[in-house]
Amino acid sequence: MHYSPSSLVLALLCLAILAAALFAVLASIIAGLLAHWDGVSLPTALLRAGMAFGGTFTLLTALLTLIASALL
């Protein structure tokens, strides 16, 4: 089966976004656990985990956008 370059680029971009989301989830789990082990309440630990997810995912998608615009 022959894939056009546009479908290959789209597939690679989807995989990169999925990898960024998984990395952001891992970062948020670690941040939440570290915050909870530090002695903060569970809602505060979840808030810190959410901030870590949002910050990590935003940074990685901005980096992917920069790379994609430079390559295309």
Beta strands, then each sheet from edge to edge (+ up, - down):
end
